[in-house]
Amino acid sequence: MKKVIIIICILVALILLFPIREQAKDGGTVLYNAILYDVYDVHRISSEEGKDFDEGIVVKILGYEIFNNVN
Protein backbone atom coordinates (compact mmCIF):
# COMPACT_ATOMS: atom_id res chain seq x y z
CA MET A 1 0.00 0.00 0.00
CA LYS A 2 2.86 2.35 0.82
CA LYS A 3 4.41 1.81 -2.63
CA VAL A 4 1.14 2.71 -4.33
CA ILE A 5 0.92 5.99 -2.42
CA ILE A 6 4.51 6.86 -3.32
CA ILE A 7 3.86 6.11 -7.02
CA ILE A 8 0.70 8.25 -6.98
CA CYS A 9 2.58 11.14 -5.34
CA ILE A 10 5.33 10.94 -7.97
CA LEU A 11 2.79 10.94 -10.80
CA VAL A 12 0.94 13.95 -9.36
CA ALA A 13 4.24 15.83 -8.95
CA LEU A 14 5.18 15.10 -12.56
CA ILE A 15 1.82 16.34 -13.81
CA LEU A 16 2.06 19.56 -11.79
CA LEU A 17 5.71 20.29 -12.59
CA PHE A 18 6.13 19.13 -16.22
CA PRO A 19 6.28 22.20 -18.49
CA ILE A 20 4.80 22.64 -21.95
CA ARG A 21 6.96 24.68 -24.33
CA GLU A 22 5.36 27.36 -26.49
CA GLN A 23 6.94 29.75 -28.99
CA ALA A 24 5.53 33.30 -29.08
CA LYS A 25 5.39 35.25 -32.34
CA ASP A 26 7.06 38.40 -31.03
CA GLY A 27 10.65 37.88 -32.10
CA GLY A 28 11.79 34.85 -30.12
CA THR A 29 10.10 34.63 -26.72
CA VAL A 30 9.78 31.08 -25.37
CA LEU A 31 7.11 30.21 -22.78
CA TYR A 32 7.34 27.24 -20.43
CA ASN A 33 3.96 26.66 -18.80
CA ALA A 34 3.19 24.13 -16.08
CA ILE A 35 0.23 24.02 -13.72
CA LEU A 36 2.19 25.42 -10.77
CA TYR A 37 4.59 27.79 -12.53
CA ASP A 38 5.36 29.77 -15.70
CA VAL A 39 8.77 30.75 -17.05
CA TYR A 40 9.11 33.26 -19.91
CA ASP A 41 12.44 33.54 -21.73
CA VAL A 42 11.78 36.95 -23.27
CA HIS A 43 13.42 38.09 -26.51
CA ARG A 44 11.03 40.46 -28.25
CA ILE A 45 11.21 43.52 -30.42
CA SER A 46 10.89 46.61 -28.26
CA SER A 47 8.43 49.39 -28.94
CA GLU A 48 10.68 52.01 -27.32
CA GLU A 49 12.89 54.12 -29.56
CA GLY A 50 16.61 53.56 -29.27
CA LYS A 51 16.09 50.05 -27.96
CA ASP A 52 16.09 47.08 -30.32
CA PHE A 53 15.10 44.16 -28.12
CA ASP A 54 13.67 43.38 -24.69
CA GLU A 55 15.56 40.46 -23.18
CA GLY A 56 15.32 38.66 -19.86
CA ILE A 57 13.51 36.03 -17.83
CA VAL A 58 10.19 36.20 -15.98
CA VAL A 59 9.26 33.54 -13.39
CA LYS A 60 5.77 33.18 -11.96
CA ILE A 61 4.74 30.69 -9.29
CA LEU A 62 1.00 30.16 -8.76
CA GLY A 63 0.37 33.33 -10.79
CA TYR A 64 2.57 35.60 -8.65
CA GLU A 65 5.58 37.15 -10.31
CA ILE A 66 8.67 36.05 -8.37
CA PHE A 67 11.48 37.18 -10.68
CA ASN A 68 11.63 39.65 -13.57
CA ASN A 69 14.81 40.98 -15.15
CA VAL A 70 13.45 42.03 -18.55
CA ASN A 71 15.39 45.03 -19.78
C-alpha positions in Angstrom: 0.0 0.0 0.0 2.9 2.3 0.8 4.4 1.8 -2.6 1.1 2.7 -4.3 0.9 6.0 -2.4 4.5 6.9 -3.3 3.9 6.1 -7.0 0.7 8.2 -7.0 2.6 11.1 -5.3 5.3 10.9 -8.0 2.8 10.9 -10.8 0.9 13.9 -9.4 4.2 15.8 -9.0 5.2 15.1 -12.6 1.8 16.3 -13.8 2.1 19.6 -11.8 5.7 20.3 -12.6 6.1 19.1 -16.2 6.3 22.2 -18.5 4.8 22.6 -21.9 7.0 24.7 -24.3 5.4 27.4 -26.5 6.9 29.8 -29.0 5.5 33.3 -29.1 5.4 35.2 -32.3 7.1 38.4 -31.0 10.6 37.9 -32.1 11.8 34.8 -30.1 10.1 34.6 -26.7 9.8 31.1 -25.4 7.1 30.2 -22.8 7.3 27.2 -20.4 4.0 26.7 -18.8 3.2 24.1 -16.1 0.2 24.0 -13.7 2.2 25.4 -10.8 4.6 27.8 -12.5 5.4 29.8 -15.7 8.8 30.8 -17.1 9.1 33.3 -19.9 12.4 33.5 -21.7 11.8 37.0 -23.3 13.4 38.1 -26.5 11.0 40.5 -28.3 11.2 43.5 -30.4 10.9 46.6 -28.3 8.4 49.4 -28.9 10.7 52.0 -27.3 12.9 54.1 -29.6 16.6 53.6 -29.3 16.1 50.1 -28.0 16.1 47.1 -30.3 15.1 44.2 -28.1 13.7 43.4 -24.7 15.6 40.5 -23.2 15.3 38.7 -19.9 13.5 36.0 -17.8 10.2 36.2 -16.0 9.3 33.5 -13.4 5.8 33.2 -12.0 4.7 30.7 -9.3 1.0 30.2 -8.8 0.4 33.3 -10.8 2.6 35.6 -8.7 5.6 37.2 -10.3 8.7 36.1 -8.4 11.5 37.2 -10.7 11.6 39.7 -13.6 14.8 41.0 -15.2 13.4 42.0 -18.6 15.4 45.0 -19.8 
